[in-house]
Amino acid sequence: TVVLGLCAAIGGLSALAARWCKPSLHVAFACLATGVLGLAWAQVVLPMGLFVLAVGWSRLHLQRHTIADMVAGVLLGTGAAWC
């Protein structure tokens, strides 16, 4: 239930930030998953980090987001993972 609350917080903060940028929720949730899984299994952090990079690259390649959107997504997801 904590993770669901963090997902809701990411969605809400993303909606608030939408005036200035469009945070990548794909990247945010990938960062959150990396943090949560990394707590249980430290060996998954590197592969999941590569997955986050691949997700970010795909969003840029498909021209769905900008670099600023990626940074905002990383900050949202990493911040939620720290909580």
C-alpha positions as CSV (number, residue, x, y, z in Angstrom):
1,T,0.0,0.0,0.0
2,V,2.9,2.3,0.6
3,V,4.1,1.9,-3.0
4,L,0.6,2.7,-4.3
5,G,0.6,5.9,-2.2
6,L,4.0,6.8,-3.7
7,C,2.6,6.2,-7.2
8,A,-0.4,8.5,-6.4
9,A,2.1,11.2,-5.1
10,I,4.1,10.9,-8.3
11,G,0.9,11.4,-10.3
12,G,-0.2,14.4,-8.2
13,L,3.2,16.1,-8.3
14,S,3.3,15.5,-12.1
15,A,0.0,17.2,-12.5
16,L,1.2,20.1,-10.5
17,A,4.4,20.4,-12.6
18,A,2.5,20.1,-15.9
19,R,2.3,23.9,-16.2
20,W,6.1,24.1,-16.6
21,C,7.1,20.7,-18.0
22,K,5.6,17.2,-18.7
23,P,7.5,14.8,-16.4
24,S,8.0,11.4,-17.9
25,L,5.9,9.1,-15.7
26,H,7.5,6.1,-17.5
27,V,10.9,7.2,-16.2
28,A,9.5,8.2,-12.8
29,F,7.9,4.8,-12.2
30,A,11.0,3.0,-13.5
31,C,13.1,4.9,-11.0
32,L,10.7,4.1,-8.2
33,A,10.8,0.4,-9.1
34,T,14.6,0.5,-9.1
35,G,14.6,2.0,-5.6
36,V,12.0,-0.4,-4.2
37,L,13.5,-3.5,-5.7
38,G,17.0,-2.3,-4.8
39,L,16.0,-2.4,-1.1
40,A,15.3,-6.1,-1.3
41,W,17.9,-7.2,-3.9
42,A,20.9,-4.9,-4.2
43,Q,22.1,-6.9,-7.3
44,V,19.1,-5.6,-9.4
45,V,20.1,-1.9,-9.1
46,L,22.5,-1.9,-12.0
47,P,20.3,-3.8,-14.5
48,M,17.3,-1.7,-13.4
49,G,19.4,1.4,-13.8
50,L,20.1,0.3,-17.4
51,F,16.4,-0.2,-17.9
52,V,15.7,3.3,-16.7
53,L,18.2,4.6,-19.3
54,A,16.5,2.5,-22.0
55,V,13.1,3.8,-21.1
56,G,14.4,7.4,-21.1
57,W,16.1,7.0,-24.4
58,S,12.9,5.5,-25.9
59,R,10.8,8.4,-24.7
60,L,13.3,10.9,-26.3
61,H,13.7,8.8,-29.5
62,L,9.9,8.7,-29.9
63,Q,9.9,12.5,-29.3
64,R,7.3,12.2,-26.5
65,H,9.5,14.1,-24.0
66,T,12.4,16.5,-23.7
67,I,15.5,16.2,-21.6
68,A,13.9,18.5,-19.0
69,D,10.9,16.1,-18.9
70,M,13.3,13.2,-18.3
71,V,15.1,15.0,-15.5
72,A,11.7,15.8,-13.8
73,G,10.7,12.2,-14.1
74,V,14.0,11.0,-12.5
75,L,13.6,13.5,-9.7
76,L,10.0,12.4,-9.0
77,G,10.8,8.7,-9.1
78,T,14.0,8.9,-7.1
79,G,12.4,11.2,-4.6
80,A,9.5,8.8,-4.1
81,A,11.9,5.9,-3.8
82,W,13.8,7.7,-1.0
83,C,10.5,8.2,0.9
